[in-house]
C-alpha cells in the first residue's frame, strides 16, 4: 500500500479483518471476558486505514467504535465515574485521539 490510496482488494481485506476484530471484541464483552488492549489498537488502526482510504466502516466496527466513544464522553462528563480501563489506558487514549480526529474531519468548522 502506498500513500493513502491502497488497492481495493487490500482495503476489502482490511474491512474484513476489522469486522472480525470488532466481532471478537463484542463476543468477549458479552461473555464478560477481559479484552486485550492490543485488540482495540488493531481495530483503531484498521478503522483509520479505512477512513484514510475513503472506505466506509463495516457496521460492527462503527457500532463498537461509536459505543466506546459514547462511554468515554460519558465518563469524561461525569467526574464521579472512574475511568473504564486501567490496563488498557493506552488503547483508550489512542482511540479517543482517533475519534477526535474523525469528529474534526466530519465537522471541520467545530
MODELLER restraints for C-alpha pairs under 7 A, 6 or more apart:
rsr = mdl.restraints
at = mdl.atoms
rsr.add(forms.Gaussian(group=physical.xy_distance, feature=features.Distance(at['CA:1:A'], at['CA:7:A']), mean=6.89, stdev=0.5))
rsr.add(forms.Gaussian(group=physical.xy_distance, feature=features.Distance(at['CA:4:A'], at['CA:52:A']), mean=5.84, stdev=0.5))
rsr.add(forms.Gaussian(group=physical.xy_distance, feature=features.Distance(at['CA:4:A'], at['CA:53:A']), mean=5.57, stdev=0.5))
rsr.add(forms.Gaussian(group=physical.xy_distance, feature=features.Distance(at['CA:5:A'], at['CA:53:A']), mean=5.61, stdev=0.5))
rsr.add(forms.Gaussian(group=physical.xy_distance, feature=features.Distance(at['CA:6:A'], at['CA:53:A']), mean=6.84, stdev=0.5))
rsr.add(forms.Gaussian(group=physical.xy_distance, feature=features.Distance(at['CA:11:A'], at['CA:50:A']), mean=6.73, stdev=0.5))
rsr.add(forms.Gaussian(group=physical.xy_distance, feature=features.Distance(at['CA:14:A'], at['CA:46:A']), mean=6.20, stdev=0.5))
rsr.add(forms.Gaussian(group=physical.xy_distance, feature=features.Distance(at['CA:15:A'], at['CA:58:A']), mean=6.54, stdev=0.5))
rsr.add(forms.Gaussian(group=physical.xy_distance, feature=features.Distance(at['CA:18:A'], at['CA:43:A']), mean=5.72, stdev=0.5))
rsr.add(forms.Gaussian(group=physical.xy_distance, feature=features.Distance(at['CA:18:A'], at['CA:46:A']), mean=5.80, stdev=0.5))
rsr.add(forms.Gaussian(group=physical.xy_distance, feature=features.Distance(at['CA:18:A'], at['CA:47:A']), mean=6.97, stdev=0.5))
rsr.add(forms.Gaussian(group=physical.xy_distance, feature=features.Distance(at['CA:18:A'], at['CA:61:A']), mean=6.58, stdev=0.5))
rsr.add(forms.Gaussian(group=physical.xy_distance, feature=features.Distance(at['CA:19:A'], at['CA:58:A']), mean=6.32, stdev=0.5))
rsr.add(forms.Gaussian(group=physical.xy_distance, feature=features.Distance(at['CA:19:A'], at['CA:60:A']), mean=6.15, stdev=0.5))
rsr.add(forms.Gaussian(group=physical.xy_distance, feature=features.Distance(at['CA:19:A'], at['CA:61:A']), mean=5.88, stdev=0.5))
rsr.add(forms.Gaussian(group=physical.xy_distance, feature=features.Distance(at['CA:21:A'], at['CA:39:A']), mean=6.81, stdev=0.5))
rsr.add(forms.Gaussian(group=physical.xy_distance, feature=features.Distance(at['CA:21:A'], at['CA:43:A']), mean=6.31, stdev=0.5))
rsr.add(forms.Gaussian(group=physical.xy_distance, feature=features.Distance(at['CA:22:A'], at['CA:43:A']), mean=6.83, stdev=0.5))
rsr.add(forms.Gaussian(group=physical.xy_distance, feature=features.Distance(at['CA:22:A'], at['CA:60:A']), mean=6.03, stdev=0.5))
rsr.add(forms.Gaussian(group=physical.xy_distance, feature=features.Distance(at['CA:22:A'], at['CA:61:A']), mean=5.43, stdev=0.5))
rsr.add(forms.Gaussian(group=physical.xy_distance, feature=features.Distance(at['CA:22:A'], at['CA:64:A']), mean=6.67, stdev=0.5))
rsr.add(forms.Gaussian(group=physical.xy_distance, feature=features.Distance(at['CA:23:A'], at['CA:60:A']), mean=6.60, stdev=0.5))
rsr.add(forms.Gaussian(group=physical.xy_distance, feature=features.Distance(at['CA:25:A'], at['CA:35:A']), mean=6.52, stdev=0.5))
rsr.add(forms.Gaussian(group=physical.xy_distance, feature=features.Distance(at['CA:28:A'], at['CA:34:A']), mean=6.94, stdev=0.5))
rsr.add(forms.Gaussian(group=physical.xy_distance, feature=features.Distance(at['CA:28:A'], at['CA:35:A']), mean=6.48, stdev=0.5))
rsr.add(forms.Gaussian(group=physical.xy_distance, feature=features.Distance(at['CA:37:A'], at['CA:88:A']), mean=4.86, stdev=0.5))
rsr.add(forms.Gaussian(group=physical.xy_distance, feature=features.Distance(at['CA:37:A'], at['CA:91:A']), mean=5.52, stdev=0.5))
rsr.add(forms.Gaussian(group=physical.xy_distance, feature=features.Distance(at['CA:40:A'], at['CA:91:A']), mean=6.08, stdev=0.5))
rsr.add(forms.Gaussian(group=physical.xy_distance, feature=features.Distance(at['CA:41:A'], at['CA:91:A']), mean=5.63, stdev=0.5))
rsr.add(forms.Gaussian(group=physical.xy_distance, feature=features.Distance(at['CA:44:A'], at['CA:95:A']), mean=6.30, stdev=0.5))
rsr.add(forms.Gaussian(group=physical.xy_distance, feature=features.Distance(at['CA:47:A'], at['CA:57:A']), mean=6.69, stdev=0.5))
rsr.add(forms.Gaussian(group=physical.xy_distance, feature=features.Distance(at['CA:50:A'], at['CA:56:A']), mean=6.66, stdev=0.5))
rsr.add(forms.Gaussian(group=physical.xy_distance, feature=features.Distance(at['CA:50:A'], at['CA:57:A']), mean=6.74, stdev=0.5))
rsr.add(forms.Gaussian(group=physical.xy_distance, feature=features.Distance(at['CA:69:A'], at['CA:96:A']), mean=6.91, stdev=0.5))
rsr.add(forms.Gaussian(group=physical.xy_distance, feature=features.Distance(at['CA:75:A'], at['CA:81:A']), mean=5.78, stdev=0.5))
rsr.add(forms.Gaussian(group=physical.xy_distance, feature=features.Distance(at['CA:75:A'], at['CA:83:A']), mean=6.59, stdev=0.5))
rsr.add(forms.Gaussian(group=physical.xy_distance, feature=features.Distance(at['CA:104:A'], at['CA:110:A']), mean=6.94, stdev=0.5))
